[in-house]
Amino acid sequence: MTFETGESARRVLSAGFWRAQVAGWLILLVLGFCIRLVVFGNIEASLWLTLVIEPLAFALTSAAAIWHVRHAPRGIPLPIVLPCVVMLCAAAAALLAAIGQTVYGLFDLGELTITRGHQFRLGVIYYMGILSIWTLIYFGVEAELAARNERISKMKAETRAVQIELEHLQTQIEPHFLFNALNTLVAEIPERPHIAEEMTRRLADYLRYSLGNRGDGMCRMSEELAAAEYYIRIQELRFDKRLAYQSQVDPSTLSALIPHMTLQGLIENAIKHGHWNDDEPFLINLRVARLHESLIIEVDNPGQLHTSQVRDRYGLGLSNLCRRLDLHYPGRNEFSLIQTAGRTVARLTLHGEPASL
C-alpha cells in the first residue's frame, strides 16, 4: 500500500491500499469459508458466518486505517502504541468471535466435538492472529513509506540547495565578464574612440543574447557557439588584428546540452593566460567532438604551461566552470590543461547526459 506524500497522506488512503485491502480480505473470505466448512461440516452455516464476519472485519480494519491516517497523533513512543494496538486487536477478535458464535447458534449443527466455550476461544485466537498479521503488515508498510517520504524530502532539499548554488554561480559569470569588458572599453576610449564605439555595439549585442538566455543553467551547443562568437567579436576589437579564431565542430554535437557560458570561460582563459607574440597572430582553436557517449571540448592557444602554474590558471572563470560541471555531471566530467607543441590545450570531457536538477 502507498500513501501520498505530505499532509495529504494523513487525510486520504491511497488507491494502492484499497486494492491490497480488498484483495486480502477476499482471499481470507474464501479461506475462512473452507476452514469453517471443514470444522463444522455445514455449508449453510459456514456461508452465513463468512458473509457476516469477513465483511465486518474488512469494515473494522478499513475504519481503523482511515482513522489512523486522518486523526492519529504522530511521534508516540512504541511502548505506548504497542499495548494499545494489542488491546484493540483483542477487543475486535472477541467481538468477531462472539458474533460468530451467535450466528452458529441459529443453525442445528448436531453433535460437535468442540464445545461452545472452545468455539469462542478458538474464534478469538483465529481472529486475533489475522488482525495481528494485518496490523504488522500495515505498520510495516507505513514505516517504509514514511522512510521513503523522508528520503524524498531530503532529496528535494538537497536538489534545492544545488539549484541555489547553481544560481549563485550563474550570477558570478556575467558580472565577471562585464567588468572585464567595461574596463577594456574605458581603456580604448581616449586613444581609439571609434573602436570603443564599435565595441559598445558588440557588447550590446552580446548582452542582448545573454539576457535573453538568463536563468538557463543548460544551453544547447549551438547557442554556446553563438555566445562564444559574440565574445570573440568583442575581443577582436580589443586586440585589433592580432586575435584569430577557428572552430571545428562536429554537427552531431550541436544539440548537446552543456552549462551556460562553458565555451566563453575556456576562451577567456586562453586569451588571459596565453602567450602573445607581436610578430604572429594569437590563434585560438576550438574543437568539439563526440566520442561514443562522451562530449569532448578542446580550446588551444599559444603558450607554455609549467606544472607550477597549473593551479594559478584556475581563476574565477575556470573555478566557477569546474564547480558547475561537478553539479551537472557529478563524477562524470574531466578537465585538464596540457602542453602540446608550443600550445596550451584546455580539454573538457563530459560523460553521458547532464543530471536533472
C-alpha positions in Angstrom: 0.0 0.0 0.0 1.1 3.5 -0.7 0.3 6.9 0.7 0.5 10.4 -0.8 3.5 12.4 0.5 3.0 15.4 2.7 -0.1 16.3 4.7 -2.4 14.7 2.2 -1.0 11.3 3.3 -2.6 11.9 6.8 -6.0 12.5 5.3 -6.6 10.1 2.4 -5.6 6.5 2.0 -4.2 5.8 -1.5 -5.8 3.6 -4.1 -2.9 1.1 -3.6 -4.0 0.4 -0.1 -7.6 -0.2 -1.1 -6.6 -2.6 -3.8 -4.5 -4.6 -1.3 -7.2 -4.4 1.4 -10.0 -5.7 -0.9 -7.8 -8.4 -2.4 -6.5 -9.6 1.0 -9.9 -9.9 2.6 -11.4 -11.6 -0.4 -8.7 -14.3 0.0 -9.4 -14.5 3.7 -13.1 -14.8 2.9 -12.5 -17.9 0.8 -10.0 -19.3 3.2 -12.3 -18.7 6.2 -15.3 -20.4 4.5 -13.2 -23.5 3.7 -11.9 -23.7 7.3 -15.4 -23.4 8.8 -16.8 -26.0 6.4 -14.1 -28.5 7.4 -14.6 -27.9 11.1 -18.4 -27.8 11.2 -19.4 -29.6 8.1 -22.4 -27.3 7.4 -22.4 -25.4 4.2 -25.2 -23.0 5.0 -23.8 -22.1 8.5 -20.3 -21.7 7.1 -21.6 -19.5 4.3 -23.7 -17.2 6.5 -20.9 -16.8 9.1 -18.4 -16.0 6.4 -20.7 -13.4 4.8 -21.1 -11.8 8.2 -17.6 -12.0 9.8 -15.3 -11.2 6.9 -17.2 -8.1 5.7 -17.3 -6.9 9.3 -13.6 -7.5 9.7 -13.0 -5.6 6.5 -15.0 -2.7 7.7 -13.3 -2.6 11.1 -9.7 -2.7 9.6 -10.7 -0.1 7.0 -12.1 2.2 9.6 -9.0 1.8 11.8 -6.7 2.6 8.8 -8.8 5.7 7.9 -8.8 6.9 11.5 -5.0 6.3 11.8 -4.2 8.2 8.6 -6.5 11.2 9.3 -6.5 11.6 13.1 -3.8 9.5 14.9 -1.2 11.7 16.6 2.4 11.2 15.4 5.5 10.6 17.4 4.0 8.5 20.1 6.6 6.1 21.6 6.3 2.4 20.6 6.0 1.2 24.3 2.8 3.2 24.5 1.4 2.4 21.0 2.0 -1.4 21.2 -0.2 -2.2 24.2 -3.0 -0.1 22.7 -2.8 -1.9 19.4 -2.8 -5.3 21.2 -5.9 -4.4 23.2 -7.7 -3.1 20.2 -6.9 -6.3 18.2 -8.0 -8.4 21.2 -11.3 -6.5 21.6 -12.0 -6.8 17.8 -11.2 -10.5 17.9 -13.5 -11.1 20.9 -16.3 -9.2 19.1 -15.9 -11.2 15.9 -15.8 -14.5 17.9 -18.9 -13.6 19.8 -20.8 -12.7 16.6 -19.6 -15.9 15.1 -20.9 -17.9 18.0 -24.2 -16.2 17.9 -24.6 -16.9 14.1 -23.7 -20.5 14.7 -26.4 -20.8 17.4 -29.0 -20.1 14.7 -28.2 -23.4 13.0 -28.6 -27.1 14.1 -25.0 -28.4 13.8 -25.7 -31.6 15.6 -23.1 -33.2 17.9 -19.7 -31.4 17.8 -16.5 -32.3 19.5 -15.9 -28.6 20.1 -17.9 -27.1 23.0 -19.3 -23.6 22.7 -16.6 -22.3 25.1 -13.9 -23.8 23.0 -15.6 -22.3 19.9 -15.4 -18.9 21.4 -11.7 -19.3 22.4 -10.7 -20.7 19.1 -12.5 -17.9 17.4 -10.7 -15.3 19.5 -7.3 -17.0 18.7 -8.1 -17.2 14.9 -9.3 -13.6 14.6 -6.5 -12.3 16.8 -4.0 -13.9 14.6 -5.5 -12.5 11.4 -5.8 -9.0 12.9 -2.3 -9.1 14.3 -0.8 -10.1 11.0 -2.8 -7.3 9.3 -1.6 -4.8 11.8 2.0 -5.8 11.5 1.8 -5.5 7.7 0.0 -2.2 7.9 2.5 -0.5 10.3 5.5 -2.1 8.5 4.5 -0.7 5.1 3.6 2.6 6.7 7.1 2.8 8.3 8.7 2.0 4.9 6.6 4.7 3.2 7.4 7.2 5.9 11.1 6.5 5.5 10.7 6.8 1.7 8.9 10.1 2.1 11.7 11.4 4.4 14.3 10.4 1.8 12.3 12.2 -0.9 12.1 15.3 1.2 15.8 15.1 1.9 16.5 14.7 -1.8 14.2 17.7 -2.6 16.1 19.8 0.0 19.5 18.7 -1.5 18.3 19.4 -5.0 17.1 22.9 -4.0 20.4 23.6 -2.3 22.2 22.6 -5.6 19.9 24.8 -7.6 20.6 27.7 -5.3 24.3 27.2 -5.6 24.0 27.0 -9.4 22.0 30.2 -9.4 24.8 31.8 -7.3 27.5 30.5 -9.7 25.5 31.8 -12.6 25.3 35.3 -11.2 29.1 35.3 -10.9 29.7 34.7 -14.6 28.2 37.7 -16.4 29.3 40.4 -13.9 32.8 39.0 -14.1 32.8 39.2 -17.9 31.0 42.6 -17.9 33.5 44.1 -15.5 36.4 43.0 -17.8 34.7 44.2 -20.9 33.9 47.6 -19.4 37.5 48.0 -18.2 38.6 47.3 -21.8 36.1 49.7 -23.2 37.2 52.5 -20.8 40.9 51.9 -21.8 40.0 52.3 -25.5 38.0 55.5 -25.3 40.9 58.0 -25.1 43.1 56.6 -27.8 40.7 54.8 -30.1 37.2 56.2 -29.7 35.9 54.6 -32.9 37.0 51.2 -31.6 35.3 51.9 -28.3 32.1 52.8 -30.1 32.1 49.6 -32.2 33.0 47.6 -29.0 30.0 49.2 -27.3 27.7 48.0 -30.1 29.1 44.5 -30.0 28.8 44.4 -26.2 25.2 45.4 -26.5 24.6 42.5 -28.9 26.3 40.2 -26.5 24.2 41.4 -23.6 21.0 41.2 -25.6 21.8 37.5 -26.3 23.0 36.9 -22.7 19.9 38.5 -21.1 17.7 36.5 -23.4 19.1 33.3 -22.0 19.5 34.4 -18.4 18.4 31.8 -15.9 19.1 28.9 -18.3 21.5 26.7 -16.5 22.0 24.5 -19.6 22.2 25.6 -23.2 22.5 23.8 -26.5 25.9 23.6 -28.1 24.7 25.7 -31.0 23.7 28.5 -28.6 27.0 28.3 -26.7 28.9 28.6 -30.0 26.9 31.8 -30.8 27.7 33.2 -27.4 31.4 32.4 -27.9 31.4 34.2 -31.2 29.8 37.2 -29.7 32.6 37.2 -27.1 35.3 36.8 -29.7 33.9 39.7 -31.7 34.3 42.0 -28.7 37.9 40.7 -28.0 38.8 41.2 -31.7 38.4 44.9 -31.4 40.4 45.0 -28.2 43.4 43.2 -29.8 42.9 44.7 -33.3 44.0 42.1 -35.9 46.3 40.1 -33.6 43.5 37.8 -32.4 42.3 35.0 -34.7 39.7 32.3 -34.1 39.0 29.0 -35.7 36.4 26.3 -34.8 35.9 22.7 -35.8 32.5 21.4 -34.5 31.0 18.0 -35.1 27.4 18.7 -36.3 26.2 15.9 -34.2 27.1 17.9 -31.1 25.1 21.0 -31.9 22.1 19.7 -29.9 24.1 18.6 -26.9 23.4 20.4 -23.6 26.2 22.0 -21.7 26.4 24.5 -18.8 25.8 28.1 -19.9 28.9 30.1 -20.8 31.2 27.0 -20.9 32.9 27.9 -24.1 33.3 31.5 -23.2 35.1 30.5 -20.0 37.6 28.4 -21.9 38.2 31.1 -24.5 38.5 33.8 -21.9 41.1 31.7 -20.0 43.0 31.2 -23.3 43.1 35.0 -24.0 44.1 35.9 -20.5 46.9 33.3 -19.9 48.1 32.7 -23.5 51.5 33.9 -24.8 51.1 36.9 -27.1 53.7 37.5 -29.8 53.8 40.8 -31.6 55.1 39.1 -34.8 52.4 36.4 -35.0 48.6 36.4 -34.6 47.2 34.9 -31.4 45.2 32.0 -32.8 42.6 30.2 -30.7 41.3 26.9 -31.9 38.0 25.4 -30.7 37.2 21.8 -31.3 34.0 20.0 -30.3 33.6 16.3 -31.0 31.6 13.2 -29.9 33.4 10.0 -28.8 30.9 7.3 -28.0 28.8 8.7 -25.2 31.2 11.4 -24.3 31.4 15.1 -25.4 34.9 16.4 -25.9 35.7 20.1 -26.0 39.2 21.5 -26.6 40.5 25.1 -26.7 44.1 25.6 -27.5 46.2 28.8 -27.7 49.9 29.8 -28.0 51.7 29.5 -24.7 53.9 27.4 -22.4 52.4 25.5 -19.5 54.5 24.8 -16.4 53.4 22.4 -13.7 53.7 25.1 -11.0 51.4 27.4 -13.0 48.5 25.0 -13.5 46.8 25.8 -10.2 47.3 29.5 -10.7 45.5 29.3 -14.0 42.3 28.2 -12.3 40.9 31.7 -11.8 37.3 32.7 -11.1 36.1 31.7 -14.5 37.5 28.2 -14.6 36.9 27.5 -10.9 33.2 28.6 -11.5 33.0 26.4 -14.6 34.5 23.3 -12.8 32.1 23.7 -9.9 29.1 23.9 -12.2 30.3 20.8 -14.1 30.6 18.9 -10.9 27.0 19.7 -10.1 25.6 18.9 -13.6 28.0 15.9 -14.3 28.8 14.5 -10.8 31.7 12.2 -11.1 31.3 12.3 -14.9 33.5 15.2 -16.0 37.2 15.7 -16.6 39.1 19.0 -17.1 42.8 19.2 -17.9 45.4 21.7 -19.1 48.2 20.1 -21.1 51.1 21.3 -23.3 51.3 20.3 -26.9 53.9 21.6 -29.4 54.1 25.1 -28.1 50.4 25.4 -27.4 48.4 25.1 -24.3 45.3 22.9 -24.6 42.3 23.1 -22.3 40.4 19.8 -22.6 36.9 19.2 -21.2 35.3 15.8 -21.3 31.6 15.2 -20.3 30.4 11.7 -20.0 26.7 10.9 -20.5 23.8 13.3 -20.1 23.6 16.1 -17.6 21.9 15.4 -14.3 18.4 16.7 -13.8 18.3 19.5 -11.2 
